[in-house]
Amino acid sequence: MRTLGAVLAGGRSRRFGSDKALATLDGQTLLDHALAALRPHCDAVVIVGRAEGIADWPRPDMGPLGAIAGALGRAVADGFGQVLTAPVDCVRLPPDLRARLEPASAFVESQPVVGLWSIAALDALQAMLTGETDHAVRAFARRVGARGVAIDFALPNINSADDLARLAKDPG
């Protein structure tokens, strides 16, 4: 099944204090790292939530679910069967991530924004975003019957400049 990769990069980076996607690690932006980490798992990769990518659905500031909805919409339009999502600060992924998450829909228990979502979930997600107040990724996962998958790989989660500095010192 064809898989579209989606780097979720539209957050406001409030805790980080500046545009997290453009912060650098080892001379490259976090966005470039995230794209490189996702590419081996997908047939194509897009950026969601930035001017140079596709838009969140139904509008910006919907959190990760708005980005996932935007990516699922693009996947449907372009003939993909599933979307593998990762946040812009997840600069390393396990080499067997897609295999661990298949079949869709499934997510990494420790970081549910890292997930493999079937395009069949798009209608349920759009209904959530237009009619409910709980826009948590876990709520969406429950709604579509997604499986939580435990992995033994420490996924980076960079919420502050200090987190980034720690990762640069100890890349794991």
Secondary structure, DSSP 4 states (H G I P E B T S, - for coil): --EEEEEE-----TTTSS-GGG-EETTEEHHHHHHHHHGGG-SEEEEESSTTSBPPSSSSSS-HHHHHHHHHHHHHHHT-SEEEEEETT-----TTHHHHHPSSSEEETTEEEEEEEEGGGHHHHHHHHHH-S---HHHHHHHHTPEEE--SS------SHHHHHHHHH---
